[in-house]
Amino acid sequence: MNWRAFALRGAAGLVGTALLAAAMWLHSVKPQVEARTLDPIRANGTVGEQTGNREFSLTVERVDAARSLAPSLTSGRPVGTDGVYLVVRVRVMSHRKPLKLRSATLEAPGGLTYDSSPRSGAKDVVPPDVQPMLWTSTAFVFELPKDRLDGTHLVVGTGGLLPQLSAAVDVDLGITDARERALLGTARDRYDVQAERP
């Protein structure tokens, strides 16, 4: 075998290996790219600030912590948790037509997300229909570990069949390490989500 044939086969092997590595990289990246493509465009804000998009505006008025939730009429006992309940009180207004906020999640550092849904037996808060040009108060309740409050964001959206066309807001709750300790220190028992007002 002469040196030219050997060099040609070596070069072909290197090119083939590079193409295979590129294909494997693209295969691992593709789901993340598709997921970001399907995410709604978010408007970003902070607590106390009116954050809006083309469909609705939302203001986070207060964030509370609770060790247990008030029971529903049928259960009779407070609904506890091994972690903590984070109650986010908001005001929301539609811009053009009545709508429902179909998705509410709490995003924590590290990619963890928590859905808004207290345990069975607690007094549930049903998010209201949001009317145009009228502010409506509601609350979202999240159950999460005690050490996951720091750096959390509330993400609320209209949802729908085409998520990339839906509207969402992303509000930084401003929970630092010190604020996390303060919230945990003042966490209440038998927190009644329906009775409390901002």
ROSE-4610 file (N, C-alpha, C; in Angstrom, 1 decimal, always signed):
// ROSE-4610
residu = [M/M/M/N/N/N/W/W/W/R/R/R/A/A/A/F/F/F/A/A/A/L/L/L/R/R/R/G/G/G/A/A/A/A/A/A/G/G/G/L/L/L/V/V/V/G/G/G/T/T/T/A/A/A/L/L/L/L/L/L/A/A/A/A/A/A/A/A/A/M/M/M/W/W/W/L/L/L/H/H/H/S/S/S/V/V/V/K/K/K/P/P/P/Q/Q/Q/V/V/V/E/E/E/A/A/A/R/R/R/T/T/T/L/L/L/D/D/D/P/P/P/I/I/I/R/R/R/A/A/A/N/N/N/G/G/G/T/T/T/V/V/V/G/G/G/E/E/E/Q/Q/Q/T/T/T/G/G/G/N/N/N/R/R/R/E/E/E/F/F/F/S/S/S/L/L/L/T/T/T/V/V/V/E/E/E/R/R/R/V/V/V/D/D/D/A/A/A/A/A/A/R/R/R/S/S/S/L/L/L/A/A/A/P/P/P/S/S/S/L/L/L/T/T/T/S/S/S/G/G/G/R/R/R/P/P/P/V/V/V/G/G/G/T/T/T/D/D/D/G/G/G/V/V/V/Y/Y/Y/L/L/L/V/V/V/V/V/V/R/R/R/V/V/V/R/R/R/V/V/V/M/M/M/S/S/S/H/H/H/R/R/R/K/K/K/P/P/P/L/L/L/K/K/K/L/L/L/R/R/R/S/S/S/A/A/A/T/T/T/L/L/L/E/E/E/A/A/A/P/P/P/G/G/G/G/G/G/L/L/L/T/T/T/Y/Y/Y/D/D/D/S/S/S/S/S/S/P/P/P/R/R/R/S/S/S/G/G/G/A/A/A/K/K/K/D/D/D/V/V/V/V/V/V/P/P/P/P/P/P/D/D/D/V/V/V/Q/Q/Q/P/P/P/M/M/M/L/L/L/W/W/W/T/T/T/S/S/S/T/T/T/A/A/A/F/F/F/V/V/V/F/F/F/E/E/E/L/L/L/P/P/P/K/K/K/D/D/D/R/R/R/L/L/L/D/D/D/G/G/G/T/T/T/H/H/H/L/L/L/V/V/V/V/V/V/G/G/G/T/T/T/G/G/G/G/G/G/L/L/L/L/L/L/P/P/P/Q/Q/Q/L/L/L/S/S/S/A/A/A/A/A/A/V/V/V/D/D/D/V/V/V/D/D/D/L/L/L/G/G/G/I/I/I/T/T/T/D/D/D/A/A/A/R/R/R/E/E/E/R/R/R/A/A/A/L/L/L/L/L/L/G/G/G/T/T/T/A/A/A/R/R/R/D/D/D/R/R/R/Y/Y/Y/D/D/D/V/V/V/Q/Q/Q/A/A/A/E/E/E/R/R/R/P/P/P]
num = [1/1/1/2/2/2/3/3/3/4/4/4/5/5/5/6/6/6/7/7/7/8/8/8/9/9/9/10/10/10/11/11/11/12/12/12/13/13/13/14/14/14/15/15/15/16/16/16/17/17/17/18/18/18/19/19/19/20/20/20/21/21/21/22/22/22/23/23/23/24/24/24/25/25/25/26/26/26/27/27/27/28/28/28/29/29/29/30/30/30/31/31/31/32/32/32/33/33/33/34/34/34/35/35/35/36/36/36/37/37/37/38/38/38/39/39/39/40/40/40/41/41/41/42/42/42/43/43/43/44/44/44/45/45/45/46/46/46/47/47/47/48/48/48/49/49/49/50/50/50/51/51/51/52/52/52/53/53/53/54/54/54/55/55/55/56/56/56/57/57/57/58/58/58/59/59/59/60/60/60/61/61/61/62/62/62/63/63/63/64/64/64/65/65/65/66/66/66/67/67/67/68/68/68/69/69/69/70/70/70/71/71/71/72/72/72/73/73/73/74/74/74/75/75/75/76/76/76/77/77/77/78/78/78/79/79/79/80/80/80/81/81/81/82/82/82/83/83/83/84/84/84/85/85/85/86/86/86/87/87/87/88/88/88/89/89/89/90/90/90/91/91/91/92/92/92/93/93/93/94/94/94/95/95/95/96/96/96/97/97/97/98/98/98/99/99/99/100/100/100/101/101/101/102/102/102/103/103/103/104/104/104/105/105/105/106/106/106/107/107/107/108/108/108/109/109/109/110/110/110/111/111/111/112/112/112/113/113/113/114/114/114/115/115/115/116/116/116/117/117/117/118/118/118/119/119/119/120/120/120/121/121/121/122/122/122/123/123/123/124/124/124/125/125/125/126/126/126/127/127/127/128/128/128/129/129/129/130/130/130/131/131/131/132/132/132/133/133/133/134/134/134/135/135/135/136/136/136/137/137/137/138/138/138/139/139/139/140/140/140/141/141/141/142/142/142/143/143/143/144/144/144/145/145/145/146/146/146/147/147/147/148/148/148/149/149/149/150/150/150/151/151/151/152/152/152/153/153/153/154/154/154/155/155/155/156/156/156/157/157/157/158/158/158/159/159/159/160/160/160/161/161/161/162/162/162/163/163/163/164/164/164/165/165/165/166/166/166/167/167/167/168/168/168/169/169/169/170/170/170/171/171/171/172/172/172/173/173/173/174/174/174/175/175/175/176/176/176/177/177/177/178/178/178/179/179/179/180/180/180/181/181/181/182/182/182/183/183/183/184/184/184/185/185/185/186/186/186/187/187/187/188/188/188/189/189/189/190/190/190/191/191/191/192/192/192/193/193/193/194/194/194/195/195/195/196/196/196/197/197/197/198/198/198]
x = [+0.9/+0.0/+0.9/+0.6/+1.5/+1.0/+1.8/+1.4/+0.3/+0.0/-1.2/-2.5/-2.6/-3.8/-4.0/-2.9/-3.0/-3.4/-2.9/-3.3/-4.8/-5.2/-6.6/-7.5/-7.2/-8.1/-8.1/-6.9/-6.9/-7.7/-7.6/-8.5/-9.9/-10.3/-11.7/-12.2/-11.3/-11.7/-11.9/-11.1/-11.2/-12.5/-12.7/-13.9/-15.2/-15.2/-16.3/-16.6/-15.5/-15.6/-16.2/-15.7/-16.2/-17.7/-18.1/-19.5/-20.4/-19.9/-20.6/-20.8/-19.7/-19.7/-20.7/-20.7/-21.7/-23.1/-23.3/-24.7/-25.2/-24.3/-24.7/-25.0/-24.2/-24.4/-25.8/-26.1/-27.3/-28.5/-28.4/-29.4/-29.7/-28.7/-28.9/-29.4/-29.2/-29.6/-31.0/-31.4/-32.7/-33.9/-34.1/-35.3/-35.3/-34.1/-34.1/-34.5/-34.0/-34.4/-35.9/-36.4/-37.9/-38.7/-38.2/-38.9/-38.9/-37.8/-37.7/-38.6/-38.7/-39.5/-41.0/-41.4/-42.8/-43.2/-42.2/-42.5/-43.1/-44.1/-44.6/-43.5/-43.7/-42.8/-43.2/-42.3/-42.6/-42.3/-43.1/-42.8/-42.3/-41.2/-40.5/-40.8/-40.9/-41.2/-40.8/-41.1/-40.7/-42.0/-41.9/-43.0/-43.4/-44.7/-45.2/-45.2/-44.6/-44.6/-45.6/-46.3/-47.3/-46.5/-46.7/-46.1/-47.1/-47.0/-48.0/-47.5/-48.4/-48.2/-49.4/-49.6/-50.7/-52.0/-52.1/-53.3/-53.7/-52.8/-53.2/-52.0/-52.3/-51.3/-51.5/-50.4/-50.4/-49.5/-49.9/-49.1/-49.1/-47.9/-47.7/-47.7/-48.7/-48.9/-48.2/-48.2/-47.6/-47.3/-46.3/-45.9/-45.9/-46.7/-46.7/-46.3/-45.9/-45.5/-46.4/-46.7/-47.6/-47.1/-47.2/-46.9/-48.0/-49.2/-50.4/-51.5/-52.4/-53.6/-54.8/-55.8/-57.1/-57.8/-58.5/-59.2/-60.4/-60.8/-62.1/-63.2/-64.5/-65.6/-65.7/-65.3/-65.5/-64.4/-63.1/-62.0/-61.9/-62.0/-62.0/-60.6/-59.6/-58.3/-57.4/-56.4/-55.5/-54.7/-54.3/-53.6/-52.1/-51.3/-49.9/-49.0/-47.7/-46.7/-45.4/-44.5/-43.2/-42.3/-42.8/-42.0/-42.7/-43.1/-43.8/-44.7/-45.8/-46.7/-46.3/-46.1/-45.9/-47.1/-47.7/-48.9/-48.6/-48.8/-48.5/-49.8/-50.0/-51.3/-51.0/-52.0/-51.8/-53.1/-52.9/-54.1/-53.8/-54.9/-54.7/-55.9/-55.6/-56.5/-56.3/-57.4/-57.3/-57.3/-56.7/-56.7/-57.8/-58.2/-59.1/-60.4/-60.3/-61.5/-61.3/-62.4/-62.4/-61.4/-60.7/-59.7/-59.5/-59.0/-58.6/-57.1/-56.5/-55.1/-55.0/-54.6/-54.6/-53.3/-52.3/-51.0/-50.4/-50.0/-49.3/-48.2/-47.0/-45.9/-44.9/-44.2/-43.1/-41.9/-41.0/-39.7/-38.6/-37.9/-36.8/-35.5/-34.4/-33.1/-32.8/-32.0/-31.7/-32.7/-33.7/-34.7/-35.8/-36.0/-37.2/-38.4/-39.6/-40.8/-41.8/-42.7/-43.8/-45.1/-46.1/-47.4/-48.2/-49.2/-50.1/-51.2/-51.2/-52.3/-52.1/-52.8/-52.7/-53.2/-52.8/-53.2/-54.7/-55.2/-56.6/-57.0/-58.2/-58.7/-58.5/-57.7/-57.5/-58.6/-58.8/-59.7/-59.1/-59.7/-59.1/-59.5/-58.6/-58.9/-59.0/-60.1/-60.3/-60.0/-59.0/-58.7/-59.9/-60.2/-61.4/-61.3/-62.4/-62.4/-61.9/-60.9/-60.3/-61.0/-61.6/-62.4/-61.5/-61.9/-61.2/-61.3/-60.2/-60.1/-60.6/-60.7/-61.1/-60.0/-59.5/-58.5/-59.3/-58.7/-59.3/-58.2/-58.5/-57.5/-57.7/-56.6/-56.6/-55.3/-55.1/-53.9/-53.5/-52.2/-51.7/-50.9/-51.2/-50.6/-49.6/-48.4/-47.4/-46.9/-46.6/-46.0/-44.6/-43.6/-42.2/-41.3/-40.2/-39.2/-38.8/-38.5/-38.2/-36.9/-36.0/-34.8/-34.8/-36.0/-36.1/-36.8/-37.0/-37.7/-36.8/-35.5/-34.5/-34.4/-34.7/-34.5/-35.7/-36.9/-38.0/-38.7/-39.3/-40.0/-41.4/-42.4/-43.8/-44.0/-44.5/-44.7/-46.2/-47.0/-48.4/-48.7/-49.6/-49.9/-51.3/-51.7/-53.0/-53.0/-51.9/-51.9/-52.5/-53.1/-53.8/-53.1/-53.7/-53.2/-51.9/-51.7/-50.5/-49.7/-48.9/-48.2/-47.3/-46.8/-45.9/-46.6/-48.0/-48.8/-49.5/-49.3/-49.9/-49.1/-49.7/-49.1/-48.7/-47.6/-47.1/-46.4/-46.4/-45.5/-44.6/-43.5/-42.5/-42.1/-42.4/-42.2/-41.2/-40.1/-39.1/-39.6/-39.8/-40.4/-39.5/-38.3/-37.3/-37.0/-37.0/-36.7/-35.2/-34.5/-33.1/-33.0/-31.8/-31.5/-32.1/-31.9/-32.4/-33.9/-34.5/-36.0/-36.6/-35.9/-36.3/-36.4/-35.4/-35.4/-36.5/-36.8/-37.8/-39.2/-39.4/-40.7/-40.9/-39.9/-40.0/-40.3/-39.7/-39.8/-41.2/-41.9/-43.3/-44.3/-44.0/-45.0/-46.1/-47.3/-48.5/-49.1/-49.8/-50.6/-52.0/-52.7/-54.1/-54.3/-53.4/-53.5/-54.8/-55.7/-56.9/-56.8/-56.5/-56.2/-57.4/-58.6/-59.8/-60.1/-59.8/-60.1/-59.1/-57.9/-56.8/-57.0/-56.6/-56.7/-55.4/-54.9/-53.7/-53.7]
y = [-1.2/+0.0/+1.2/+2.2/+3.3/+4.4/+5.4/+6.4/+7.3/+7.5/+8.3/+7.6/+6.3/+5.6/+5.5/+5.4/+5.3/+6.7/+7.8/+9.1/+9.4/+8.9/+9.1/+8.4/+7.2/+6.4/+7.0/+7.6/+8.2/+9.5/+10.3/+11.5/+11.2/+10.1/+9.7/+9.3/+8.6/+8.1/+9.3/+10.3/+11.5/+12.3/+12.5/+13.2/+12.4/+11.1/+10.3/+10.4/+10.3/+10.5/+11.8/+12.9/+14.2/+14.4/+13.8/+13.8/+13.1/+11.9/+11.1/+11.9/+12.5/+13.3/+14.5/+15.1/+16.3/+15.8/+14.6/+14.0/+13.7/+13.1/+12.8/+14.1/+15.1/+16.4/+17.0/+17.0/+17.5/+16.7/+15.4/+14.6/+14.9/+15.2/+15.5/+16.9/+17.8/+19.2/+19.4/+18.6/+18.9/+19.0/+18.1/+18.2/+19.5/+20.0/+21.3/+22.4/+22.4/+23.4/+23.4/+22.2/+22.1/+22.6/+22.2/+22.7/+24.2/+24.8/+26.3/+26.9/+26.3/+26.8/+26.8/+25.8/+25.6/+26.5/+27.0/+27.8/+29.2/+29.7/+31.0/+32.1/+33.2/+34.3/+34.9/+35.1/+35.6/+37.1/+37.7/+39.1/+38.9/+39.6/+39.4/+40.6/+40.3/+41.4/+40.9/+41.8/+41.5/+41.8/+41.4/+41.6/+43.1/+43.3/+44.7/+45.5/+44.9/+45.6/+45.0/+45.8/+45.3/+44.8/+43.5/+42.8/+42.4/+42.7/+42.4/+42.0/+41.4/+41.0/+41.4/+40.9/+41.3/+40.8/+39.8/+39.2/+39.7/+39.8/+40.2/+40.8/+41.5/+42.0/+41.4/+41.2/+40.6/+41.3/+41.5/+42.0/+41.1/+40.7/+39.9/+40.8/+40.7/+41.6/+41.1/+39.8/+39.3/+37.9/+37.4/+36.0/+35.6/+34.6/+34.0/+32.6/+32.1/+30.7/+30.1/+28.8/+28.2/+26.8/+26.3/+25.0/+24.0/+24.5/+23.7/+24.6/+24.0/+24.8/+24.4/+25.4/+25.2/+24.1/+23.2/+22.1/+22.6/+21.7/+21.9/+21.5/+21.8/+21.5/+20.0/+19.2/+17.7/+17.1/+17.6/+16.9/+17.2/+18.4/+18.8/+18.9/+18.4/+18.5/+19.4/+20.1/+20.9/+20.0/+20.6/+19.8/+20.2/+19.3/+19.6/+19.2/+19.4/+19.1/+18.8/+18.0/+17.9/+19.0/+19.8/+21.0/+22.2/+23.1/+24.3/+24.7/+25.3/+25.9/+27.3/+27.7/+29.0/+29.6/+30.6/+31.2/+32.5/+32.6/+33.8/+34.5/+35.7/+36.5/+37.5/+37.4/+38.3/+39.0/+40.1/+40.7/+40.6/+40.3/+40.1/+40.8/+41.2/+41.9/+41.5/+41.2/+40.9/+42.2/+42.2/+43.4/+43.5/+42.3/+42.4/+41.6/+40.3/+39.5/+38.6/+38.1/+37.2/+36.0/+35.7/+34.5/+33.8/+32.6/+31.8/+31.7/+31.7/+31.4/+29.9/+29.2/+27.7/+27.1/+27.9/+27.3/+28.3/+27.7/+28.5/+27.5/+27.8/+27.0/+27.9/+27.3/+27.9/+27.3/+28.1/+27.6/+27.9/+26.9/+27.0/+26.8/+27.3/+27.1/+25.6/+25.3/+23.9/+23.3/+24.1/+23.5/+22.8/+22.9/+22.3/+23.1/+22.5/+23.3/+22.6/+23.4/+23.0/+23.5/+22.6/+23.1/+23.6/+24.5/+25.1/+24.1/+23.4/+22.5/+22.0/+22.6/+22.1/+20.7/+20.1/+18.7/+18.6/+17.4/+17.1/+17.3/+17.9/+18.1/+19.6/+20.3/+21.7/+22.6/+23.8/+24.7/+25.1/+24.8/+25.1/+26.5/+27.1/+28.4/+28.2/+28.4/+28.2/+29.5/+29.5/+30.8/+31.3/+32.6/+33.1/+33.4/+33.6/+34.2/+35.6/+36.0/+37.3/+38.1/+39.3/+40.1/+41.3/+41.8/+43.0/+44.2/+44.9/+46.2/+46.1/+45.0/+44.8/+44.0/+44.6/+43.8/+42.8/+41.5/+40.4/+39.9/+39.7/+39.1/+37.6/+36.9/+35.4/+35.0/+33.7/+33.2/+31.9/+31.6/+30.3/+29.7/+28.4/+27.7/+26.6/+26.6/+25.7/+24.9/+23.7/+22.9/+22.5/+22.8/+22.6/+22.3/+21.8/+21.6/+22.9/+22.9/+24.2/+24.9/+24.1/+24.7/+25.1/+25.2/+25.5/+26.8/+27.7/+28.9/+30.0/+30.0/+30.9/+30.9/+32.1/+32.2/+31.8/+31.5/+31.0/+32.1/+31.7/+32.6/+32.0/+32.9/+32.5/+32.7/+31.6/+31.7/+31.4/+32.3/+32.2/+32.4/+31.6/+31.7/+31.3/+31.6/+31.3/+29.8/+29.2/+27.8/+27.7/+26.5/+26.3/+25.2/+25.0/+23.9/+24.3/+25.6/+26.0/+26.9/+26.2/+27.0/+28.1/+27.9/+29.0/+30.3/+30.2/+31.3/+31.9/+31.2/+31.7/+32.7/+33.4/+34.5/+34.1/+34.5/+34.2/+35.3/+35.4/+36.3/+35.5/+36.0/+35.4/+36.4/+36.2/+37.2/+36.6/+37.3/+37.0/+37.3/+36.3/+36.6/+37.3/+37.5/+38.2/+37.5/+36.2/+35.4/+35.1/+35.8/+35.6/+34.6/+34.2/+33.3/+33.9/+35.2/+35.9/+35.9/+36.2/+36.2/+34.8/+33.8/+32.4/+32.1/+32.5/+32.2/+33.0/+34.2/+35.0/+34.4/+34.0/+33.3/+32.1/+31.2/+30.0/+30.3/+31.4/+31.7/+32.2/+32.8/+33.3/+32.4/+31.2/+30.3/+30.0/+30.0/+29.8/+28.5/+28.1/+26.8/+27.2/+26.2/+26.4/+27.7/+27.9/+29.1/+28.9/+29.9/+29.8/+30.7/+30.1/+30.8/+31.7/+31.2/+31.9/+33.1/+33.0/+34.1/+35.2/+34.9/+35.9/+36.9/+38.1/+39.2/+39.9/+40.4/+41.2/+42.4]
z = [+0.0/+0.0/+0.0/-0.9/-0.9/+0.1/+0.3/+1.3/+1.0/-0.3/-0.7/-0.4/-0.6/-0.3/+1.2/+1.9/+3.4/+3.9/+3.4/+3.8/+3.5/+2.3/+1.8/+2.8/+3.1/+4.0/+5.4/+5.9/+7.2/+7.2/+6.1/+6.0/+6.0/+5.2/+5.2/+6.5/+7.3/+8.6/+9.6/+9.5/+10.3/+10.0/+8.7/+8.3/+8.7/+8.5/+8.9/+10.4/+11.2/+12.7/+13.1/+12.4/+12.7/+12.4/+11.2/+10.8/+11.8/+12.3/+13.2/+14.5/+15.0/+16.2/+16.1/+14.9/+14.7/+14.7/+14.1/+14.0/+15.4/+16.3/+17.6/+18.4/+18.2/+19.0/+18.5/+17.2/+16.8/+17.3/+17.4/+17.9/+19.4/+20.2/+21.6/+21.8/+20.9/+21.0/+20.5/+19.5/+18.8/+19.8/+20.8/+21.6/+22.4/+22.9/+23.6/+22.7/+21.5/+20.5/+20.2/+20.0/+19.7/+20.9/+22.2/+23.4/+23.5/+23.2/+23.3/+22.2/+21.1/+20.0/+20.4/+21.2/+21.6/+22.8/+23.5/+24.7/+24.3/+25.0/+24.7/+25.0/+24.3/+24.6/+25.9/+26.8/+28.2/+28.3/+29.1/+29.6/+31.0/+31.3/+32.6/+33.5/+34.8/+35.8/+37.2/+38.2/+39.6/+40.4/+41.7/+42.6/+42.7/+42.7/+42.8/+41.5/+40.5/+39.2/+38.2/+37.5/+36.5/+35.3/+35.1/+34.0/+33.0/+31.7/+30.7/+29.4/+28.6/+27.3/+26.4/+25.2/+24.4/+24.9/+25.8/+26.2/+27.6/+28.6/+29.9/+30.7/+31.8/+32.7/+34.1/+34.8/+36.1/+37.0/+38.3/+39.3/+40.5/+40.9/+42.1/+43.3/+44.2/+45.3/+46.6/+46.8/+48.0/+47.9/+48.7/+48.7/+50.2/+50.5/+51.9/+51.9/+53.1/+53.3/+54.4/+54.2/+55.2/+55.5/+56.7/+57.1/+56.8/+56.8/+56.5/+56.0/+55.3/+54.7/+55.4/+55.4/+56.1/+55.3/+56.1/+55.5/+54.7/+53.8/+53.1/+54.1/+53.7/+54.6/+54.9/+53.9/+54.1/+54.9/+54.8/+55.5/+57.0/+57.4/+58.8/+59.4/+58.8/+59.3/+58.4/+59.1/+58.2/+57.3/+56.2/+55.2/+55.3/+55.8/+56.1/+54.9/+55.1/+54.1/+54.8/+54.2/+54.7/+54.2/+53.2/+52.8/+53.3/+52.3/+52.6/+51.5/+51.8/+50.8/+50.6/+49.3/+48.9/+48.3/+48.8/+48.3/+47.7/+46.4/+45.6/+45.2/+45.8/+45.6/+44.4/+43.5/+42.3/+41.9/+41.1/+40.5/+39.0/+38.3/+36.8/+36.1/+34.8/+34.0/+32.6/+31.9/+30.4/+29.7/+28.5/+27.7/+26.6/+26.1/+24.9/+25.1/+25.7/+25.8/+27.1/+27.5/+28.7/+28.5/+29.5/+29.3/+30.6/+30.6/+31.7/+31.7/+32.9/+33.0/+33.2/+32.2/+32.2/+32.8/+32.9/+33.4/+34.4/+35.6/+36.6/+37.2/+37.0/+37.6/+38.3/+39.2/+40.0/+39.5/+38.9/+38.4/+39.4/+39.8/+40.8/+40.0/+40.6/+40.0/+39.8/+38.8/+38.5/+37.5/+37.0/+36.1/+36.7/+38.0/+38.7/+38.5/+38.3/+38.2/+39.1/+39.7/+40.6/+40.1/+39.9/+39.5/+40.6/+40.3/+41.3/+41.5/+42.6/+43.0/+44.4/+45.3/+46.7/+46.8/+47.9/+48.1/+48.3/+48.0/+48.2/+49.6/+49.8/+51.2/+51.6/+50.9/+51.2/+50.5/+51.0/+50.3/+49.0/+47.9/+46.6/+46.2/+45.5/+44.9/+43.4/+42.8/+41.4/+40.7/+39.8/+39.1/+38.4/+38.5/+37.9/+36.4/+35.8/+34.4/+34.5/+33.7/+33.8/+32.7/+33.1/+32.2/+31.7/+30.6/+30.0/+30.9/+31.1/+31.8/+33.2/+33.9/+35.3/+36.0/+37.1/+37.9/+38.7/+38.7/+39.5/+40.4/+41.6/+42.6/+42.6/+42.7/+42.9/+43.5/+43.8/+44.4/+43.8/+43.8/+43.3/+44.5/+44.7/+45.9/+45.3/+45.8/+45.4/+46.6/+46.5/+47.5/+47.0/+47.8/+47.4/+48.6/+48.5/+49.6/+50.2/+51.5/+52.2/+51.7/+51.1/+50.6/+49.1/+48.5/+47.1/+46.8/+47.9/+47.7/+47.0/+47.3/+46.9/+45.3/+44.7/+43.3/+42.4/+43.1/+42.3/+41.5/+40.4/+39.5/+39.3/+39.3/+38.9/+37.4/+36.8/+35.3/+35.1/+34.6/+34.4/+33.0/+32.4/+31.0/+30.6/+29.4/+28.9/+28.4/+28.1/+27.6/+26.3/+26.0/+24.8/+23.9/+22.8/+21.9/+21.2/+21.0/+20.4/+21.3/+22.2/+23.3/+22.8/+21.6/+21.1/+20.7/+20.6/+20.3/+21.6/+22.7/+23.9/+24.6/+25.6/+26.2/+27.7/+28.2/+29.5/+30.1/+31.5/+32.2/+33.2/+33.4/+34.3/+35.3/+36.6/+37.6/+38.6/+38.8/+39.8/+41.1/+42.0/+43.3/+44.3/+43.9/+44.8/+46.1/+46.0/+47.3/+47.3/+48.1/+48.4/+49.5/+49.9/+51.0/+52.3/+52.5/+53.7/+53.7/+52.5/+52.4/+52.6/+52.1/+52.3/+53.8/+54.6/+56.0/+56.7/+56.3/+56.9/+56.6/+55.3/+55.0/+55.8/+55.9/+56.7/+58.2/+58.7/+60.1/+60.4/+59.4/+59.6/+59.0/+58.5/+57.9/+58.9/+58.4/+59.3/+59.2/+60.2/+60.1/+59.7/+59.1/+58.7/+57.9/+57.0/+56.1/+55.2/+55.3/+54.5/+53.3/+52.2/+50.9/+50.5/+50.7/+50.3/+51.2/+52.5/+53.4/+53.4/+53.2/+53.2/+52.1/+52.4/+51.3/+51.3/+50.1/+50.1/+51.0]
